[in-house]
Structure formats: structure tokens, C-alpha cells
Amino acid sequence: MDQSVAIQETLAEGEYCIIAVQGALCEGESRQSRLLGLVRYRPEHGGQEHALFLYTHRRMAVTGDDVSLDQIVPISRDFALEEVSLDGEVYFLGSDVTVQLDTAELSLVFQLPFGSHTRTFLQEVTRACPGARSRSPRRPRRAAGTQPRAPGPGALELAEAGGSSFDESRQDGKGLLVDQSSWGQDKPENLLPRQNKSKSDITDMVRSSTITVSDKAHILSMQKFGLRDTIVKSHLMQKEEDYTYIQNFRFFVGTYNVNGQSPKECLQPWLSHGIQAPDVYCVGFQELDLSKEAFFFHDTPKEEEWFKAVSEGLHPDAKYAKVKLIRLVGIMLLLYVKQEHAAYISEVEAETVGTGIMGRMGNKGGVAIRFQFHNTSICVVNSHLAAHTEEYERRNQDYKDICSRMQFRQVDPSLPPLTISKHDVILWLGDLNYRIEELDVEKVKKLIEEKAFQTLYANDQLRAQVAAKAVFEGFNEGELTFQPTYKYDTGSDDWDTSDKCRAPAWCDRVLWKGKNITQLSYQSHMALKTSDHKPVSSVFDIGVRVVNEELYRKTLEEIVRSLDKMENDSIPSVSLSKREFCFQNVKYMQLQIESFTIRNGQVPCQFEFINKPDEESYCKQWLSANPSRGFLLPDSAIEIELELFVNKTTATKLNSGEDKIEDILVLHLDRGKDYFLSVSGNYLPSCFGSPIHTLCYMKEPILDLPLESIRELTLMQLQTEDDGSQLERPMDIPKELLMMVDYLYRNAIQQEDLFQQPGLRLEFEHIRDCLDTGMIDTLSASNHSIAEALLLFLESLPEPVICYSVYHDCLECSGNLTASKQVIATLPACHRNVFIYLMAFLQELLKNSAKNHLDGNILASIFGSLLLRNPAGHQKLEVAEKKKAQEFIHQFLCNSP
């Protein structure tokens, strides 16, 4: 997930976050999560300067509200960043990269995740120091109190970087001014990566960028290689069958929904009993932690507990190295390999996708790890899809969201991100939550007693949805010869005896896709009783392409000889199937796509959309090109998709007419000419992204108003009280807000999981259209979809319900209801009315908490970040201050406003 977006929201004007990486700040035995952002600044005197911005955070950084600035470290004369080793650290493939940051004022040690994203981050830091002085690489360093270790050649060292001049008055998160006086002006001339040999062959084989590396994805992948090497790589991939053979490796794939419990029993009966030692372990968990803290924040002690339990439960007949751990709230995935295979694992990347409420909460969603094993690309996905028997369409949408939004950076930055489907082998595990339908509970239990699993499977939702090609198209699943894995009374093998008496179901599944895959076993493990689910495992023999080194070298020599005969002075030229694109009737949060084809001539070429002068991106925020860069062999073609999507960031200016659906894209050919693409269209104004006071003056639906009227009302300044203008008296609250809240009050006052379970995307589009056209009589959607639309509406307000001007006053009086009411009383009438109206509605929900299971803490957490937002461009909240914001809302929920 790209967390630089969250950092960008915290920056002042003129500052731009180039790239961000999440790591851990190491202080003795302590590990504190930190987000590191490389930020560029263009001072008034010209040029550009850089600094590292260090942020604290408690959950995945989706928006600026999720992070708090801790420190700014200018990339100045005394700046140095290099790889070190920690005491007792044993290096193996996939281990985190430990770097030490030194300046004249401080020394910090960070652990950054292994993978191409960290490498890209470090390369960008290198670029931030133009013209480093030529010098011999220094000897490897170590953190204080550690033993020296030779790092891999992927290590990076930065020293004597150029000066900076970020805003001198800016403070870090601890209130400390950044000292500008010590920033030097001398610019080093060159920065070199250290060339020390690694201690083990494993490290050398994996991290070396020389031509002797055999796996296809590493060949010529570093940025120092140019067009010729890209051509070599492409030809090698085309001729892969000439120098590889298939070898089987044993994979263990396991999934376990642990229902928020800590490990209470040995995991060997699940992970290693009765099987040969696997070559690869893929172990996934769901519902690792069900506490509210885990739901709304990032940290949980359960991660370490279950990681330790898994590590102790691996097969005793082999030694394993952890390749990667990735977690999103309660969804965790672990990848281990036998130590002897570590040399052949590369390009390890991990990503997460939250599909919970508003498409960002991580209580539901997926995590994935992708990697190269020899010459085969493998992607392992662990997902937890929407619950409840009737919500199969929501599960289908969760699956599609994970597939569309899960993207992995490639080693070669010129290549577009990889999606799940772009892998040779896909292993998908998790609590998919598909149920058994059309049969009552007692009938299901009777069939289980009779072991009539085929009869039960005929009524399995996942089977039906796969048959309908709604999900998992092209995937396989083994025969279900074990009884359903959900739901049991915790600590027993008895079916659910709670009031809900859930029907048994095969919620926990393992599916696969790809060639040369043989499933050896597929079973549940009844011996484990920690959870209300039973763990499931599947063992596979997977055929992996392994390189024959002699044949590989012969193939490479043939390719190089043929390239030597090519003329390299030709100018590349392409033809475009289309150069003008018109997007008609663009709507809020409704994706539109226009595509065109680039067809290459006789000369290999690299293409890229480039920035226009004085612009920081190649296109406007509402537009993107996929892929935005690439490589074409002679006589080949590629389809480019232009994706237009208007969200809360861009809607307000499009509503007001300050921005229009107009842009020019510049497609640049390396060593060739530029092509200009024209983008135009029209945006249909929406209540989403419109200010509260604007909507109060709009007594007609927004789409019934002339564009000029919408523009004038949207640009109208917010007044604290009636200023005596000639405008007609406004409504007390926006009619659109009234429509949604009234619908929920009439239909969803007792709805379970309201504001916690997402709705359906198509229903949101219907809701938006009903609000924008005023056709409330046609409004028909699920309660969850209406609830999510209400949250999206509040999130899209350019000025939040509690105005930015009183934000700090609210924090200061949090816990003092009388003072808090006085602050609310100072709000403009329309904002004050909306706040009182929403609080009254939420209080009604709490009166029905016995049915809807809501409590004040949940509602305060959800609405606190929407109603009380930090002023744009200001420093973001510390965790303690975030809790103050939630406390401010909570006191109104428990008392009459």
C-alpha cells in the first residue's frame, strides 16, 4: 500500500513526498513502528532540497489523520545512511534490512522490510544527494554494541549530502525546532553503494546484480542497465523453456481463524504431524485480535504470540528461514522456506488491501506475499471476506476488490506494478465466509453425522459462485472430505450452542491456480480447540522452473551476439490508435476508462508519460495511465488504459468549476519524440464534495441547478451568522443528509454491525444518483450501503462538520462537556445544526445497542475522525490527541448536546 499519500496530506505548500517506507525504530530491545518519507522542497531561491520526515502511527497510514510527525532530518552535509547489523542478528533471505542514520545531532537505527520497495526508497534517497564526491566505499558499520557483519551488496550508504532549507519555523512532533544553522552547502559528487561481499552464499546469490544471477526477474534488473539490457531480459524471458526444467517442491498451505484468542496449544498437529518436511510453509490467520484497539490502530501483541507458536510448530526434521510476515489488523500471513532454498527466493514483496467500511478498514480484506522461487513467480493470498449467510454478493465484491487493488512493485521501476493474476502460481487461503444455504441447521448437522459431504457441498455458496463465474474464475479446490470448520463452541468439538446457533459451514478454504500443481492432501484438524473455527491445511507438489546454468549461459550468449548485429542508432517510432479522449458525464467515485494502443515499429523502445513543465505529476489528480511506462519490442503493441476517478480530494474544485475535465498527457519515447494526448469531458456536480453551507442553500437537487449557480454557491464564503445577504434563507441542514439519516432511522435502527460492515458499490452509485437528482422515492439499498454513503458524504466535505477554526479548541476542552457545548455553539448555524442532528441520531442508535451491538466507543472512533478533522496542512495528531478527538465526540453521545 502506498503510504506516501498519507504523508502528503501532512505537508505544507511546496513540499512533496516522493516515496515512503514503513519500518521500525530500534532502541535496544524496543521496536517502534515508524513511517519514513522522503520529502522534496523547492525553495524560493530555486533548486530543490530534501529531508527525511519520520512519523509515528498506530495503524496503516491511509490518510494524514493516521500519522503524526515525529522528526525532520535534513539530507545535509553530515547526513549518512548505511546498513548495519544488530547484535545476534542472523542474516537470511527475506530478513529486514537494518540501516543506521547518522547526522551531527543524532544517530538512529531502523529496520526496513526486505524487498524492492525498500531498495527503491534507498535509491531515491541516493538521488536526493546529487553529485556526491567520488570516494572509496567505507567499511561496513555496526550499531553500537553489536558485532560487525558484512552486509549484502544491496546495502546503501549516504554521506556528505547537500544542504537543505525546509521551513525554518516548522516543528517536529515533539515540539523541537529543526536546526537550520548546521546545514552545509557542500555537495558531494557521487554516491556509491558498498561492494562488500556478503558473509554467506545465500546473501550473495540473492542480492547480487551481476549477469551470473540466473532467475529471470533479477537479470539486468538494476537501474544502471539501459535499453540494451532490457532487450536482453525480454529475450531471455521469451526463451525461458530453452534453459529451464521443472522440479517439484512441497508446499504446506494452512489457514486458521483464531477468533481473537492467544495460542493455547501446540500447533504441530496442524503444521507438521504426519507429513514430510515441506519445502515452503504458507500459514495464514484471521481474527488475530478482535479488540477495538486492533480494529482502529495498527499494533497488537497477538502478532508476536502467533508468530512464535508457528515457528515452534514447524516440521522438526528441517531448518526454516522466515521470508516474510505481513499483517492487516487481524489478517496475518507468514512465509517460511527451508534454509537450503533461501538462495533461490527473490523479489519478495508484500501488500495489504482493506475491504472493510469505506474500503479502508482492515477488519476485512486480504494480505499477500509474492516472490520468485527459482524462475517461477508465486503469489500467496490470505483473505477474510464479509460475514453472514446472506452477504455472498459482498464476499464476491471483497474478492474482486482484493484482486483489483492488490499491486506489487517490480524490481525494474520502469515496469508497471504486478497484480495477483500476473503470477505463474497463485495460492489463495483464508476465511472466505461462504456458507451452506437452502438447508436448515438441523438438516446440515444430520448430513454431517452421515458424512454426506457431497450433498452438503451441492449447497455450498462458494461452489455456486465459482460455477457462476462470479469469483475465483480459473481456480481449483480439492474435494471436501472433512466436516465443516465453523462454528464450534470454543474449547470443544460441539457445534455452536449460542443464541445465534450458527449453521455449520466450510468457511475456511484453500484454492489454487496455475500449472504443474498436484494437491496431496486437503483436511481440517479437529485436535485444535482454541477457536470457534478449526484450522485447515493443504499440501501441494508444485512444479517450479529451475535454471540449467550451462544452457542459460549458451542462450544468453546467443542473444548478445544477435543484438551485436543490430543497428542501435535508429530512432524509435510508434503509432497510437487514439490521441483524443472524451469522458462523458463523469460522476463522483465512479471509475471511467478509455483505452488506446501503442504499436511499435522496427526499433525497441521505452516509453513513459512525463511531467509537463512546472508540474509534479504527468497528469491531474483525477486521472492516471496504466501502465504509465513500459518497454516494447519491435512490431509489438501494448494497450494503455486511462483511468478517470473523482474522489474527495478532487470533487470540490470540479463542483465549483475551478477545475475541469481537461488535461494534456505527454508520452515520451526514450531517444525518440514526444506524443501529446488530449483529455476532455464533463463532470456532473454532486452533493459529495460540496460544502455544508452550499448544500443548505441548494433547495433544488444539485443536478437541476445551472452550473453557474453551483459555482457561485460552492465558492461562497462560510459565514458564522447571517450576514444580511440577499440570498434566500437556507435550510437548517442539507436535504441529502436528511434523506440518508431518515432512511437509516426508519430502517436500520436495530441493524447489526451498522457503520462497521461495507455496502455494495453499485448501491452506492444508486444512492449518489438519488441524492443528486432528488429522486428520493426511488432510493432502495441495503442499510449498510446507506450507512457507508453517509460516512463517505461526511468524509468528502471540504470543511468538516466541526470547522477547522475550532479544531484545537475542541481538543483542549475534551472531557469538559460544558466547555465543549460552548465551542459547538460558536459554529456557523448550518454546521451546528448538522452536528446536533447527527448526535441525536447516534444517540437513538445507542438506545438500541442490545439489537445493533453498537457502543459509544465504536461510534466515537468512526465519527470522531470524520466530524473533527485536523486543519489541512497542519501537523497531524499524536495517538493521545487522537483519543482526545474521540473523547470529544463520545461525551456528546452520552449526553444531550
N, C-alpha and C positions, 0 to 999 in steps of 0.2 A: 504494500500500500504506500502511495506517495504522500509522505507526511510533510513535504515542503509546503504544501498548500496551507496547512495549519500555521506554519511559521510565517508565511507571507502575510496572513491576516494580522499578525502582531507588529509588523514592521512599519516604520514611518515612511513618508513620501520620499521617493528617490532610492529606497532600499529594495533589493530584490534577492530572494532566496534561490540560489542556483540548484542546490541539492541538499537533502537531509538524510541522515542515517541515525537509526536508534541503536544505542549501545548502553554500556554500564560503566559508571564511575567507580573505580576500585580504590577503596581506602582500607588497608589492612584486610580483614576478613569480610568487610562490608561490601555489598554490591548495590549501588543505587542507580536506577534507570535514568538515563539522560537522552535527550534528543539533541543532536549536533547539526546545526545548519550552517552552510557556507553562504554568507551574505555579501552581495556586491553593492557598492555605493558609488554614485557619480557626484563628486563634489563640484561646487560652482566654478572652481578654477580649472576644470577639465580633467580628463583621465578617468580612472576608476580605481577603487581601493576595496579591500576585502577584510573580513573578520569572521571568526567562528562565533556563532551565537549558541550558548549552551542553555537548554531548557530542562526544567523538571516537569514531570507529568505522571498522572496516576492511571490513565487509560490510553488506548490507542489514539493518537492525535489526529482527529478528523477535522476539527475546526480550531481556530485560535483560542477558543474557550478551554480547550483541553490541555494547554501548555502554559507554563509560567517562566519568564526569562530569569535565568539564574546568573549568567555572567556573559560578558562580551570579551573575546580575546582577539585583539587586532593581529592580523598577519603582518607583523612588523619586523624590524631588523633582527631582533633577538628571538624570533619565533623558530621553534624546531619541533618536528613531529616524527617519531621513528618507532619501529617495532621493538618491543622488549619481551622478556619472559618473566612470568611470576614464579615465585618460589614453589617448587614441587609440580610445576605445570609440565605435563607430558603432551607433546605435540602429536596429533594425529589428524588425518584428513577431516575437514569439517569443523575443526575446533575454531573458536573465536580468535580473531586477530587482536593481539594486545599491543597498544601503542601508547607511548609516553609523550605528552605535550609539555614543552618547556618554554618559558619566557623568563625575563629578568625578575618577574614578580611572582611567578607561581610554577608549580610542577604537578601535573595531573596524569593519572594512568586510566585508560579506557579499554574496555573490551568491546570490539566491534564484530558483528556477525560475519562469518566466513562467507564469501560469495562475490559475484561480480559487482553487486551494488556497492559493497564496501570498497572494492578496487576502483570503481568509477568515482566514488566520493573522494578517495585519496588522490586520484588523478586530477580531479577538478581543483583540489587544494593546491596541487603542483602548478596547475595553470594559473592559479591566483597569484603566483610569485614569478612574474615574467623576468627573463634574463638573469637567472642565477649564475654566480661566478663558477667557472669550471674548477672542480676540485676532486680529489680522490675520495671515494666513499669512506666514511668513517667506520670504525669497528662497531659491531653490534653493541647496543646498550642494554642495560637491565634495570628494572625498577629497584628502588632502594631495598636492600636486604634480600635480594634474590641472587640466584646463581646464574652466570652467563649461559646463554644458549644461542646458537647460530640460527637466525631466522631463515625462512624460505625466501627465495628471490622475488616474491611478490611484495616484500616489505617496502615501506616508503619512508624516506627521511626528508624533512624540510628544514632548512636553516637559513638565517640571514635574509628573510623575505623583506619585500619593500614596505614602506611606510603606509599609514592609513590616516584618515581624518573623519571618522564617523562623528556624528553629532556629539560635541563635547559635553553637552549637558545631559546626555542620556544616562540613565542609571541602570544597573543590573538589578536582578530580582531581590537582592539583599540591601538595596539602597546605596550601593557603593558606586561612586563616580568612576568611569573609565579614565585612567590617566593618559592624557594625550601627549604629555611633555616628553615621554621617553620613546615615542615612536620615531624610529630613524628614517632617514631619507635614502640611504644607500640601497641600491637594488642589486641583488645577486644576479649573476649572468646565466647560470644554468643549474638545474636541479637534477640529480641523478639518483635512480633507485639503487639501493645497495645490491651488490652482486655476490654477497657471501653465499657459499654453498650451504644447503640445509644439512641438519645432522643425520637425517635418515633418507634412505632411498625413496620412501613414500613421499616425503615432502618434495624431493627433487623432481620426481616424476609428475607429480600433480601440478606443481606451481611453475615449472619451467615453461618458458615460452619459445623454446628453440624448436627447430623443424623436426627434431627427433621424437617429439611427443606424438603418439600415434592416434589418439582419439580424434575424430573428425571435427569436433566442436572446438578443440584447442588449437588446431593447426592455424597458424598465422592469425591468431585472434587479437593480438595486442594492437594498440592504436598505431604503433610505429610502422606497421605494414601498410602499404598503399594499394593502388588499384591492381597491380600485377599479382600481388599476393592474394587478393580477394578472388581473382580469377582462378588461381591455383586451388584455393579452398573449394570453390564451386565445382571444379572438375573432379577433385578428389571425392567429393560427396556423390557426384554422378557415377563414379566408377567404384563405389564402395564394395560392391559384390566381388570385384576382382581381387581384393586383398583382405577379405574377412571371411570368417566361418562362424557357424552357430554353435555355441556351447551352453548347456543347461546349467542354471543356478537355482537353488532352492530359496523361495521367498516365504516368510511367515507374515500373514496379514491378520491383525486382530483388532476388534472393536469392543468397547465396554462403556456403557452409560453407568456412571458410578453414583448418580443421584446425590451429589454433593458430599459424599462420605469420604472419610480418610481411609487409607488401606488398613484393613484389619486382619488380613490373612495372606499367606504366601501365594504369589501369582504363578508359581511353577506349573500347577495343574492346567493352567490356561496356556502359558507361554512355551513350555518345554517338555511336558510329560508325554512320553510315548512317541516322540518324533526324532528324526535325525537333526543334528545341529543345523539350523538354516544358515544360508549364506547372508541373507538380508532379513532384518526384522522391521516391519512397519506396524506400529502399535498406536491406536487411536483411542481417545477418551472423549466422552461428552458429559455435560453437567458436572464438571470437575469441582465447581464451587457454586452453590446456589444463593450465597449471601448477597444482600443488596450492595455491599461494598464491591464484590467481584463484578456485579452487574454494571455498576456505573463507573468503576475505576479499573485499573489495569492489574494491580498486584494481587496475588493470592498465595498463601503458604502451601496450598494443596499441590501446586506445581512441583515443588521440590519433593513432597512426600510421595507422590505417584511416580515421579522420575526415579527416585531411589528404589521404590518397590519393583518397578520394571527392570531396572538394571540388575537387581538381585535375583530376578526370576528368569533371566535369560539362560539359555542352554549351558549346562556346566561343562560340556565337552569342547567348548571353543572360547576364544577370547574375542570380545567385540569392542569396536570403537563407535562412540556416538557420532553420527554425522550431523544431525540437526534436531533441534526441538523448536516447535512453533506452537503458539497458543493464542487463541482469541477468547477471552473470558473463560468459559468452561470447556471449550473445544481445544484439545491438545493432540498433537501428532509427534511421535518420536520415530527417528530412523537410525538404525544401527547396522553395521556391516562387520563381518569377520575382519580381523586386522589384516589378514593377508590380501584382502580385496581392496583395502583402502587406497592403494596406489592407482586403482582403475576407476575410482569415483571422481567426478569433476563437475564443474558448473552447478554447484549446489545453490539453489535459490528457494526461498520460502515466502509465501504470501498469505494474506487473510482476506476474507470477504464477509462482512456482516450483513445479514438479511433481516435483522430484527426491525423494530418500528423505525420508520423514516429511512429504511435501507442502510442504517449505520450501527444500530445497537448489535453487540456481539453475542447476545443470548442465543441467537440462531444464526446459522451461516456455515462457513467452511474454512478450513485451513489446508494448505497444500505444500508439499515439498517436491521439487523437480530436480533431477540430476542426470548426469551421463554415467552409465555403467559400461565400461569399455566403449563400444561405439553405438550403444543403444540408449535412446532417451526415454526416461521413465518419469511419470508423474503420479504421485500418491495423494489422494484427496480424502480428507476426513470431514464429514458434514453432519450437522444436526439440523434437520428440517422441521418445519412447523408441526405443532402437535394437534391433537383432537381428530377424531374419526372423520368428521365431515370436511376437514380442511385439505383434501387431497389436491385441489387446484392451487392452494397456497404452497404446498410442498413442491408441486410442479414448477411454480414460479421461482421458489428458492433455488431449485436445481438450475434453472435457466440463468438466474442472476449470478450464481457462482461460476457457471461456465462462461458467461459473457464478461464478467468483471474481474475474474482471476487472471492476472497478467504478470509474466515473469520477465525481468530484464535479461537481455542477452549479453554475452561476453563482448561481442562486437557491438559497440554503441550505435553503429550505423544501421543496424537491423532493428525491425520493429519488435515489440515485446512478444513473447510466446504465450499462447493460450493453452488451456488444458488439452484441447484436441490435437495440438501440434506435437504430439509425442508418440513414440513407437509403442509404448506400453502405458496403459492407464489403469491404476488400481484404485477403486472407489469404495470406501468403507464408511461406517457410521450408523448413527441412529437416524434412519431415514423416515421413521414415524409412520410409514404406510400401514394401514390396519386391515383387518378382516371384516368385510361388510356383508350385508344381507343375511347374516346369521346372528341369532341372539346369543347371549353369554353362555347359557347352559348348553346350547347345541354345540358351540365351539368347544367347551370343555369335554363334552361327551365324545366328540370326534378325536380330541387329543388322547383321551383314555384308550380309544380304539386304534390309536396310531394311524388314523385315516388322514395322513398329511396331504395326500394328493387332492382329496375332497376339500380340505381347508384351503389349499393353495389355489384352487379354482376360484375362490372368493377373495383372494389377496389383491389389495388395491395396487400394489406395485406391479404385479403381473399384468393387471388390466391396463394400467397406464403405459407400460412398456409396449404392450400389444397394440395400443392405440397410437404409438409413436409420439406420445406426449413428453416422455422423459427417457433418458438413458438409451437413446437410439444407437444401435450397434454394440451395446454392452451385452455381456453374458453373465449368468448367475448359475451356480451349481444347484443340484436338486436339494430341496429342503427335506432332509431326513431326520431332523431333530424338532422337538416341540417348540412352540413359540417362546421367545425370550423375554416377553413382557406381558402382564405385570405381576410380580410376586410380592408377597409380604416380606419386607426386609428381614434378613436373617433366616429365611426358610425357603422351602420349595413349594409353599402353599400359594395358590392364586390369590389375587387381591381381595381382601375381605373388608376394605374400607367402604364408606358410604357410597362412593362412586362406583365401586365394583367394576373396574375396567375389564373389558373383554380381552382375553389373551391375543397377542399379535406378534408377528415376526417384524418387529421394529428395527432390529439390528441386523445389518446385511453387509455382504461383501460382493462387489461386482467387478468385472474386468473387461478390458478392451485391448485388442492387439493380436499380433501373430505369434506363433510358437509358444503358446501358453497352455499348460496342462494343469488342471486342478486335481490335486492328490487327495485333499480332504476338505470338508466343509461341515463344521459342527459347533454346537454350543457346549458350555462347560458348567454343568449343574453343580459341581462341587463348590463353586464360589457363591457366597450368600451375602456379601457385603451390601449389595444394591437391590433395588426392585427390578433390575434387568439382570440377565445372565450374559456373560461375555461370549463372543463368537470368534472363531478362528477359521482361517482357510490357509492351506499350504499349497503352493504352486511350484511347478518346474517351469521356469521361463527361459526361453532360448534367447541368448544375448549375442550380438555380433562382436566377435573378438578379432583383433588385428593380427594377421601374419606379417611380421616385421619385414621379412625379405621381400614378399610380394608388394607390400606397401611402398618400400623404397624403389622398387622397379617401376611401379605405377607413377610415383612422384617424378622420377627421372624422365619418364616418357612425356609427362605433362609439361615439365620445364623445357624439354627440348622442343616440343611443338610450339610453346609460347615464344621461344627464342626466334622462331621463324616469322612471327607476326610483326607487322609494322605498328610501332607504338606512337607514331606521330600523327595519326588520323584524328580528326576532331569528331567526337561523338555527336550523334543527332538522333532525335526521337520524333515520333508523331503522336499527337494527342487526339483522342477520339472526340473530345469536347473541351471547350475553353470558357464557356459561359454557363453559369449555373443559377437557376432561379428557384428559390424556396418559397412556395406559396402558402399563405395562411399559417405561419409558424405560431405554435401555441406553447404556453408555459409547460415545461417539463415533458414535452412530447418530442421524442427524437425524430428528426428527418435526415434522410441520407440520399445524397446524389453521388453517382459513381462515374468514373471515366477510366479509360485505358491508356497507359503509356506503352507504346510499341517501339522497340529499339531497332536501330539499323544494323550496320555491319561491325561496329566497334563497341566493345564492352564499355559500360558507363555506370557511374554512380550518380544518383540524383538525390536532391534534398530541397525541401521548402525552406527558404531563407528569410531572415528578418528584413523588412524594409528599413530605410534609414531612420534612425532615432526611435525605433520601436523595439521592444524587448521580446516580442514573440512574432512568429511568422504569420499569425492570424489573430483576429479578435477573440475574446474570451469565449464567445458562444459557438465558435467554430473550431474544428480540428480535422486533420487529414490522417488517414490510416491506410498504409504506413506513411509517415512523413519523410522517410528517407529509405534508400534501398540500392540494390545493385542489379543490373540487367546484363545478361549475356547477349551476344549477337542474335538477332532475329527472335528475341524473346519479348514477352509482354507481361505487364502486371496491372491489376485493377486497383485503383485508388478510390477509397470512399471518403467523401467529405461529409462529416457528421455535424449537424447543427442541433444544439441543445441549449435552451434558455433556462437558467436556474435563478435562485435568489440573488446571486451576485450580479447578474446582467439584466434582470427583468425590469427594474425600476427605470433605468435610462431608456430602455426600449418603450416602456409605457409612456414616458414623457416626451419621447421624440428626440431626446438628447443623443441617442444612438439610433442607428438604423441597420437593417439587414443589408449592409453594403461592405464589401471588402475586396481587396486585390491580393491574390496569392502569387508569390514569385517562386517558380520551380527552377532550380539551378542545376545544371549539369557540370560535374567536375571536368575541367578542361574544355567545357562547351559553353553554349549560350544559355540565357535565361528565357523562360516562357512565363507569360502573365495570364493568370486565370481570374475572371471576373465573377464575383458572387453578389447576388442581389436577392431581394424578396420582400415580403411584408409580414410584420408581426401583428398578431391580434392581441390588443391590450387585455390584461387580465387583472382581476382583483388581487391575485397573488403578485407580490412585489409592489403593490400600491400602498401609500401611507394611510394610516387610520383616518386622519382628518380629511384626506382626499375622498375616501370612500364614504364618509359621513355626509359630504356634500353631493355625492352621486346618488340621487334618489331614483334614477333610472339605471338599469343594468349597464355595465361599462361598455358592452359592445353595441348598445343602442345610442351612445353618445358620439358626437363628431370628434375626430382626432384632435382638433384644436382645443376643444373643451377639456378633453382628457389631459392634454399637455398643460393647459393653464392651471387645472386643479392639482396635478401632480407636482408642479413646480411651486405651487402656493406655499408660502412660509407658514409654519405651525405657530399659532398664537396661543398664549397661555389663557387668555379670556377673550370674549367677544371684542373685537377692535372697532366695531361700528361700521364694518364694510357693507357694501351694497349687496353682498351675496345673500341668498335666501337662507333662512335659519337651517343649520344642518340637523341631521338625525342624531339621536343620542349615541348610537353605536352603529357600525357598518351593518347593513342588512345581510351581507354574506355571512358574517359571523353569527348573526341571529339565526339564520337558516340552519347552520351546522349544529349549533348548540341546541336549538329547539328540537331538531331531529334526534339528537342523542338523548335529550331529556325525555322525549316521548317513547323512544325505542330501546335505549341502551342503559338505562339507569341501573339495571341489575346484571349487565353483561360482564361475564368473567373475562379477566385479562384485558379490559379496556385500556387503551393507551400503552399497552405492552406488546400486543400482537399486531403485526402489519396487516394492511389491507391488500387488495389486488390492484395492480397498476391500471388495468383497463377501467376499473371502477373509479379510480382517482380521476382519470381523464373525463369520465362521465360527470363526476361531481364538479370538477372545474368548469365544464361547459354549462352545467345547470346554473352555477353561481354567476358566470359571466354573461349569460343570456337572460337570467331572471326566471327561467322555466323551472321553478321550484316544484311544481306539480308533477314533473317527470322524474324528480330525484328518487332513485331507487338503488340502494347499495347496502352492503353489509355494514354493521355497526363499526367494525374495525376499520373499514375503508373511510368512513366518515370521520372517525376519531383521528386517523392519521392525516387526513386532509386538513383538519383543524390545526394540528401541530405544524404541518407544512405551511399553512397560512400564517401562523404566528411567527414562524422562523423566517418567512420571506419579507416581513415588514421592514422597510428600510430604517425606521425609527421604532424601537421596541415599545411594547405597551407601557413599561416604566421607562420614561425618557432617559436618554444618555445623561442629560444635565443633572439628574438627581441620583445617578448610579452610586456615587461614593457616599452620599447622604444615607442611602438605603443600607449600605454595608455598616456604616457607623452606628445606626440605630437598630440594627438587627438584634432581636431579643427584647426590645422595648416597644411594646405594641402601641402605646400612646404616641411616642415619637414617630413610629412608622406610619401611623394613620395621618399624622400631620404632614409627612412627606408626600403621601399619596394625595392629600388634599391640595397640594401645590401643582399637581399635574394639570395640563390642559383638559378641558371638560370631556372631550371625546376619549382621551386616554384614561382619564379617571373612571369614566362610565364603563369602559371595556374591562378595566381591572376589577371593579366591583361586580360586574356581571359574571365574569369568569370565576371569581372566588365563590359567588353564590351557587353557581353550577357545580363546582368541585365539592362544595360542602354537601350538596344534595347527593353526590356520588358517595361520599364518605358515610352518609346516613344509611346507605345500602351496602356497606362493606361486607356484611355477612354473606351476601349473594355475589358481589362482584370481586371480593377479595382484595380491594384496594385499601391502602392506608396512607396517612398523611405524608410519610417519608417518601413513598414512591411518587406521589403526585408532586411533592415539593421538588424532588430531584428532576422530574421530567419537565415541569413548567418553570422551575427556577432558572434554567439556562435559556429559556425562550422569552420569558417576561422581563428578566433582569439581565441584560447583556452589557458587557464591558464596552465603553466607547471605542469606536473604530480608531485604530492606530495607537491606542494606549496599551500599556503593559498589561499582560494577562494575569489572571488570578493564581495565587498560590492555592494549594489544596484547602488550607484553613479558611481562606477568603471565599472559596467556592462554597464551603459549608455555611458560611455566613449568608450567602445569597440564598441558599436553600432554606436556611432558618428564617429568613425574612418572609419568604412565601409561606412557610409552614405555620407561622404564627397567625396568618390570616385564615388559613384553612381550619384552624382550631378555634377561631373566634370570629365573631361577626365583624366585617370590615366597616 
